[in-house]
């Protein structure tokens, strides 16, 4: 699948951006796949914790936020000005099908 200028290969846990190949961890791939399957809609941290990390949805952790920061580095042209992987304050994250 294609996200902006990146190509994601879930079967091989890889993201390719130009000549750069990034190998994803199992959790990075799981998070990106969940967001991709739900692209265009907000996915809350509780759902991510439950479906990707297999943790109770009320678990207090910054892991999701840290993983999103890493994924932005892999797929965004400018990770500090995200256009594809957006934070919806107080609600969760939304992956856009294409950058606006």
C-alpha positions as CSV (number, residue, x, y, z in Angstrom):
1,X,0.0,0.0,0.0
2,X,1.1,3.6,-0.5
3,X,1.0,6.4,2.1
4,X,2.2,9.7,0.6
5,X,5.7,9.1,-0.7
6,X,6.1,5.8,1.3
7,X,5.2,2.3,0.4
8,X,4.3,-0.1,3.2
9,X,4.7,-3.9,2.9
10,X,2.9,-5.4,5.9
11,X,3.8,-9.0,4.9
12,X,7.6,-8.1,5.2
13,X,7.2,-5.5,8.0
14,X,8.8,-2.8,5.8
15,X,8.4,0.8,4.8
16,X,10.2,2.1,1.7
17,X,10.6,5.9,1.3
18,X,12.6,6.5,-1.9
19,X,15.8,4.6,-1.5
20,X,15.5,4.2,2.3
21,X,14.2,0.9,3.6
22,X,12.9,0.8,7.2
23,X,12.1,-2.5,8.9
24,X,9.1,-2.3,11.2
25,X,8.7,-4.1,14.5
26,X,5.7,-6.3,15.1
27,X,4.0,-3.6,17.2
28,X,4.8,-0.8,14.7
29,X,3.4,-2.8,11.9
30,X,0.3,-3.7,14.0
31,X,-0.4,-0.1,14.8
32,X,0.1,1.1,11.3
33,X,-2.1,-1.7,9.9
34,X,-4.9,-0.8,12.4
35,X,-4.7,2.8,11.5
36,X,-4.6,2.0,7.8
37,X,-7.7,-0.3,8.1
38,X,-9.5,2.5,9.8
39,X,-8.1,5.3,7.7
40,X,-10.1,8.5,7.7
41,X,-11.5,7.8,11.2
42,X,-10.2,8.5,14.6
43,X,-8.8,5.5,16.5
44,X,-8.6,6.0,20.3
45,X,-5.7,5.0,22.4
46,X,-7.9,2.5,24.4
47,X,-8.7,0.6,21.2
48,X,-5.0,0.7,20.1
49,X,-3.9,-0.7,23.5
50,X,-6.5,-3.4,23.3
51,X,-6.0,-4.5,19.7
52,X,-2.3,-3.9,19.1
53,X,-0.7,-4.3,22.6
54,X,-3.3,-6.7,24.0
55,X,-3.5,-4.5,27.1
56,X,-6.5,-3.4,29.2
57,X,-7.8,-0.2,27.5
58,X,-7.4,1.7,30.8
59,X,-3.7,1.1,31.0
60,X,-1.7,4.3,31.5
61,X,1.2,4.4,29.1
62,X,2.9,6.7,26.6
63,X,3.8,3.8,24.4
64,X,1.2,4.6,21.7
65,X,2.3,8.3,21.5
66,X,6.0,7.2,21.2
67,X,5.1,4.7,18.4
68,X,3.2,7.3,16.5
69,X,6.2,9.6,16.7
70,X,8.3,6.8,15.2
71,X,5.8,6.0,12.5
72,X,5.6,9.7,11.5
73,X,9.4,9.6,10.9
74,X,8.9,6.7,8.6
75,X,5.9,8.0,6.5
76,X,5.8,11.8,6.8
77,X,7.8,14.1,4.5
78,X,8.0,16.5,7.5
79,X,7.3,14.5,10.8
80,X,7.0,17.7,12.8
81,X,4.2,18.9,10.5
82,X,2.2,15.7,10.0
83,X,-0.2,15.5,7.1
84,X,-0.9,11.7,7.0
85,X,-0.8,10.5,10.7
86,X,-2.7,13.1,12.7
87,X,-3.3,13.5,16.4
88,X,-6.9,14.3,17.3
89,X,-6.5,16.0,20.6
90,X,-8.3,14.1,23.4
91,X,-9.6,11.4,21.0
92,X,-6.7,9.5,19.4
93,X,-5.1,9.3,16.0
94,X,-6.3,9.4,12.4
95,X,-4.5,8.2,9.3
96,X,-5.4,10.1,6.2
97,X,-5.6,8.1,2.9
98,X,-3.6,10.9,1.2
99,X,-2.0,14.0,2.3
100,X,-4.1,17.1,1.7
